[in-house]
Amino acid sequence: MKKFGFKLLGTDKKCNARVGHITTPHGEIETPVFMPVGTQGSVKALTPRDVKEAGSEIILSNAYHLYIRPGTEVIRKLGGLHKFMGWDRPILTDSGGYQVFSLSKLRKISEDGVTFNSHFDGREIHLTPEKVVEIQEALGSDIAMIFDECPAASKDKHLIEKAVNITLRWAKRAKKHHKRRSQALFGIVQGGTFLDLRKRSLEETLAIGFDGYALGGLSVGEPKPEMLKILEEILPRMPDDKPRYLMGVGTPVDFFEAIERGADMFDCVNPTRYGRNGTAFTSDGLVVVRNGKYQKDPKPIQKDCDCYACREFSRAYLRHLVNSHEILGAQLITLHNVHFFVNLVKSMREHIRKGSFLAFKKRFFNRFDPDSR
């Protein structure tokens, strides 16, 4: 079985954009890469075959949600997460830190871990850094994330510093407890929009030593310029020979900005969430397919897209499906969105190799309207 590894293949000399290659036990990944989100072992509205045909090399699942149901032991006994969900390519499992702190209204944070009530059935749950490692090892994901405290955007530096400190202490415990050699373990850098906290968090996380490094606690409500400032300062300080993962981001515009500054990996629910609501991403901007203006529109979502939805169906038909509450509407628009995200980032890789990333970004920004139409 292949071990985890990362190789930097090249950079665009005009900026910090870079291309790389990740090796995992379940396959190879070219970076930069977008990871569709399959929170509960399923990319919403799509089959694993759909996700493969969209070009995805890796998906993200959530250890917290899978621990809640169907339960880690069920998945382990059925052969692990890959077999359980019928996906034979790489999987990254998020630790659930963000979900614990965002979904649970009542929680108690201690040095040991977090005690809270399940969002599903209300039962009391206690998670520790060691327990979260054990969950992800039992799931058998290719990349596991440490358990971190992920606070909402805040100008309260004392609050953010507490999250940094406890995340660092938990990171040491997670690294010590991690035993599955075929599974990579990524550290997470916290610190909100406070640059000094981010730098310290990165330095001390690097000292612990992980297979890759993630930036957490961004795109959680902070102003976009503040997020970009953190990316500008922190991403280039991360090791060249390890993957750089920007968690929970985001939009086509975010991808360009982050990749220009040196990010390698992304995940976000936007393609599936927007698809279920009848909105498609295109190179021109958002197309709200359910709107009345598309009632007789014979064009595909995007004319130069080769996804199944665009090859076979009109906006008029998709609008009919969405407004008739037919499941197929959500499936087809989601399929297009995932295809669009995955292949947009793939195009960015190609332009980095050619040294034309910034020119590609300029053309895209001149064309893309972020407002719905």
C-alpha positions in Angstrom: 0.0 0.0 0.0 1.3 3.4 -1.0 2.2 5.9 1.8 1.2 9.5 1.9 3.6 11.9 0.2 3.7 15.3 -1.4 6.0 16.6 -4.1 6.2 20.2 -5.3 6.3 20.2 -9.1 6.6 23.9 -9.9 5.5 27.5 -9.3 4.4 30.4 -11.4 7.3 32.8 -11.2 5.0 35.9 -11.2 3.2 34.9 -7.9 3.1 32.3 -5.2 0.8 29.9 -7.1 2.2 26.4 -7.2 1.4 22.9 -8.5 2.1 19.7 -6.7 1.4 16.0 -6.5 0.0 14.1 -3.5 0.3 10.3 -3.1 -2.2 8.4 -0.9 -3.1 4.8 -0.4 -6.2 5.3 -2.5 -4.7 7.2 -5.4 -2.9 10.3 -6.7 -4.1 13.9 -6.4 -2.9 16.9 -8.5 -2.8 20.2 -6.6 -4.2 22.8 -6.4 -7.4 20.7 -5.9 -11.0 21.3 -4.9 -12.6 18.7 -2.7 -16.3 18.2 -3.0 -17.9 17.8 0.5 -19.5 14.5 1.4 -20.2 15.3 5.0 -22.1 12.1 5.9 -20.4 9.8 3.4 -22.3 11.2 0.5 -21.8 14.2 -1.8 -25.4 15.5 -1.6 -27.6 14.7 -4.7 -24.7 12.8 -6.5 -23.6 9.2 -6.8 -19.9 8.4 -6.4 -19.9 7.7 -10.2 -21.2 11.2 -10.8 -18.4 12.7 -8.7 -15.8 10.7 -10.5 -17.2 11.8 -13.9 -17.0 15.4 -12.7 -13.3 14.8 -12.4 -12.9 14.8 -8.6 -9.8 13.1 -7.3 -10.6 13.4 -3.6 -13.7 14.1 -1.4 -14.1 15.3 2.1 -16.2 13.6 4.8 -16.8 14.6 8.4 -15.7 12.5 11.3 -18.1 14.1 13.7 -21.2 13.4 11.6 -20.2 9.9 10.8 -19.5 9.2 14.5 -23.0 10.4 15.4 -24.5 8.2 12.7 -24.3 5.5 11.7 -21.4 5.2 14.1 -17.7 4.5 13.7 -18.0 0.8 14.7 -20.6 0.2 12.0 -18.4 1.7 9.3 -15.3 -0.2 10.5 -17.0 -3.5 10.5 -18.3 -2.9 7.0 -14.8 -2.4 5.7 -14.0 1.2 6.3 -15.4 4.4 4.9 -14.2 3.9 1.3 -16.0 0.5 1.0 -19.0 1.8 3.0 -19.7 4.6 0.6 -18.4 3.0 -2.6 -15.6 5.5 -3.2 -12.2 4.1 -4.1 -10.3 7.4 -4.4 -8.7 9.4 -1.6 -10.8 10.8 1.3 -10.0 13.6 3.7 -11.9 13.5 7.0 -12.5 16.8 8.9 -12.2 16.3 12.6 -15.5 17.9 13.3 -14.1 20.8 15.3 -16.0 23.4 13.4 -19.3 21.4 13.6 -18.9 20.9 17.4 -18.5 24.6 17.9 -21.1 25.8 15.4 -23.9 23.2 15.8 -23.9 22.8 19.6 -25.4 25.6 21.6 -24.5 24.0 24.9 -20.9 22.9 25.1 -18.2 22.8 27.8 -14.6 23.1 26.8 -12.0 21.8 29.1 -8.3 20.9 28.8 -9.4 17.3 28.2 -11.8 18.0 25.4 -15.3 19.1 24.7 -18.6 17.9 26.2 -21.7 18.8 24.3 -25.1 17.5 23.2 -25.5 15.8 19.8 -27.4 17.9 17.3 -29.1 14.7 16.1 -30.6 13.1 19.2 -29.5 15.3 22.1 -27.3 12.7 23.8 -24.2 13.9 25.7 -21.0 13.4 23.9 -17.4 13.9 25.1 -14.7 14.3 22.4 -11.0 14.5 23.1 -8.1 14.9 20.6 -7.3 11.3 21.1 -10.9 10.1 20.5 -11.1 12.1 17.3 -7.9 10.5 16.0 -9.3 7.1 16.9 -12.5 7.8 15.0 -10.6 8.8 11.9 -8.3 5.9 12.1 -11.3 3.6 12.3 -12.9 5.3 9.3 -9.7 4.7 7.3 -9.5 8.0 5.6 -6.3 8.9 3.7 -6.0 12.3 5.4 -7.1 13.0 8.9 -7.4 16.4 10.6 -6.5 17.2 14.2 -9.3 18.3 16.6 -9.2 22.0 17.0 -11.2 24.8 18.5 -12.6 26.9 15.7 -14.2 30.1 17.1 -16.4 32.4 15.1 -14.9 35.7 13.7 -14.2 37.9 16.6 -12.2 41.0 17.5 -11.8 39.7 21.0 -8.1 38.8 20.9 -8.2 37.1 24.3 -10.9 34.7 23.0 -9.0 33.9 19.8 -5.7 33.4 21.8 -7.4 30.9 24.1 -8.5 28.9 21.0 -4.9 29.0 19.6 -3.5 27.8 22.8 -5.9 24.9 23.3 -5.6 23.9 19.7 -1.8 23.7 20.0 -2.0 21.6 23.2 -4.6 19.3 21.5 -2.4 19.1 18.4 0.5 17.6 20.4 -1.8 15.0 21.9 -3.3 14.1 18.5 0.2 13.7 17.0 1.3 11.5 19.9 -1.8 9.3 19.7 -1.9 8.9 15.9 -0.8 5.3 15.0 -2.2 4.6 11.5 0.9 4.9 9.4 -0.9 4.8 6.0 -3.0 7.8 7.1 -1.7 11.4 6.9 -2.3 13.7 9.8 -2.7 17.5 9.2 -2.2 20.2 11.7 -4.4 23.3 11.8 -3.3 26.9 12.2 -5.7 29.1 14.1 -5.5 32.8 15.1 -8.5 34.6 13.6 -7.4 37.8 11.9 -4.6 38.5 14.4 -1.4 38.2 12.4 0.8 37.7 15.5 -1.4 34.9 16.7 -1.4 33.3 13.3 2.4 33.4 13.1 2.8 31.9 16.6 0.2 29.2 15.8 2.0 28.3 12.6 5.5 28.2 14.2 4.4 26.0 17.1 2.3 23.7 14.8 5.4 23.3 12.6 7.5 22.4 15.6 5.1 19.5 16.4 5.4 18.2 12.8 2.6 17.1 10.6 2.1 15.6 7.1 0.3 18.8 5.9 -0.9 22.1 7.3 -4.3 23.7 7.2 -5.5 27.3 7.8 -8.7 27.1 9.8 -11.0 29.8 11.2 -11.2 31.8 8.0 -14.3 32.5 5.9 -16.3 32.4 9.2 -17.6 36.0 8.9 -14.5 38.2 8.8 -14.1 40.9 6.1 -12.6 39.5 2.9 -9.6 41.9 3.0 -8.7 40.6 6.4 -8.8 37.1 5.2 -6.6 37.9 2.2 -4.1 39.6 4.5 -3.7 36.5 6.5 -3.3 34.4 3.4 -0.7 36.8 2.1 1.4 36.6 5.2 0.9 33.0 6.4 0.7 30.8 3.3 4.3 31.6 2.1 5.6 30.8 5.6 4.3 27.2 5.3 6.7 24.5 4.3 7.3 24.2 0.5 7.3 20.4 0.8 3.9 19.9 2.5 0.4 20.5 1.3 -1.3 23.7 2.3 -5.0 23.4 3.0 -7.4 26.3 3.2 -10.4 25.0 5.1 -14.0 25.8 4.1 -13.3 28.2 1.2 -15.3 28.9 -0.9 -16.1 30.6 -4.2 -14.3 30.8 -7.6 -13.0 34.2 -6.6 -11.6 32.8 -3.4 -9.8 30.1 -5.2 -8.0 32.5 -7.5 -7.0 34.7 -4.6 -5.8 31.9 -2.4 -4.0 30.0 -5.1 -2.2 33.2 -6.1 -0.9 33.3 -2.5 0.2 29.7 -2.3 -2.8 27.5 -1.2 -3.1 23.9 -2.5 -6.4 22.4 -1.2 -9.9 23.6 -0.7 -13.3 22.3 0.3 -16.7 24.0 0.4 -20.4 23.1 0.4 -21.3 25.8 -2.1 -21.6 23.7 -5.2 -24.0 21.2 -3.6 -25.9 23.8 -1.5 -26.4 26.2 -4.4 -27.4 23.3 -6.7 -30.1 22.1 -4.4 -31.5 25.7 -4.3 -31.6 25.9 -8.1 -28.5 28.1 -8.7 -25.7 27.2 -11.0 -22.1 28.6 -11.1 -20.8 29.6 -14.5 -17.8 31.5 -15.9 -20.1 34.5 -16.3 -21.5 34.3 -12.7 -24.4 32.8 -11.0 -27.4 31.6 -12.9 -30.6 31.2 -10.8 -32.2 28.6 -13.0 -35.5 28.7 -11.1 -36.2 32.3 -12.3 -39.0 33.0 -14.7 -36.7 34.4 -17.4 -35.4 30.9 -18.2 -38.9 29.4 -18.8 -38.3 29.1 -22.5 -34.5 29.3 -22.6 -33.1 26.5 -24.9 -29.5 27.1 -23.9 -27.6 24.9 -21.5 -26.4 26.2 -18.1 -23.1 27.1 -19.8 -22.5 26.6 -23.5 -18.8 25.6 -23.2 -19.3 23.1 -20.4 -19.1 19.4 -21.2 -20.8 18.1 -18.0 -23.8 15.8 -18.5 -26.3 18.4 -17.5 -25.0 20.9 -20.0 -24.6 18.3 -22.8 -28.2 17.1 -22.6 -30.5 19.6 -21.0 -31.8 23.2 -21.4 -32.2 25.8 -18.8 -35.9 25.7 -19.5 -36.0 22.0 -18.6 -33.9 22.4 -15.5 -36.2 25.3 -14.4 -39.2 23.1 -14.9 -37.6 20.4 -12.7 -36.6 22.8 -9.9 -40.0 24.5 -9.8 -41.8 21.1 -9.9 -39.7 20.0 -7.0 -38.3 17.1 -9.0 -35.2 15.6 -7.4 -33.6 15.4 -10.8 -33.3 19.2 -11.0 -31.2 19.3 -7.9 -29.1 16.4 -9.1 -28.3 17.9 -12.5 -27.5 21.4 -11.3 -25.4 20.0 -8.5 -23.5 17.9 -11.0 -22.8 20.9 -13.1 -21.6 22.9 -10.1 -19.2 20.2 -8.8 -17.9 19.8 -12.4 -17.4 23.5 -12.7 -15.5 23.9 -9.4 -13.3 20.8 -9.9 -12.4 21.8 -13.5 -11.9 25.5 -12.8 -9.2 24.6 -10.3 -7.8 22.1 -12.9 -7.6 24.9 -15.4 -5.7 27.0 -12.8 -3.2 24.2 -12.5 -2.6 24.2 -16.2 -2.0 27.9 -16.2 0.4 27.8 -13.3 2.5 25.3 -15.3 2.5 27.6 -18.3 3.3 30.7 -16.1 0.0 32.3 -17.2 -2.0 32.1 -13.9 -2.3 35.9 -13.4 -3.4 36.4 -17.0 -6.0 33.7 -16.6 -7.2 35.2 -13.3 -7.6 38.6 -15.0 -9.6 37.2 -17.8 -11.8 35.3 -15.4 -12.4 38.3 -13.2 -13.3 40.5 -16.1 -16.0 38.0 -17.2 -17.3 36.7 -13.8 -20.1 38.6 -12.2 -20.6 37.3 -8.6 -24.2 38.6 -8.4 -27.0 36.3 -9.4 -28.7 36.8 -12.7 
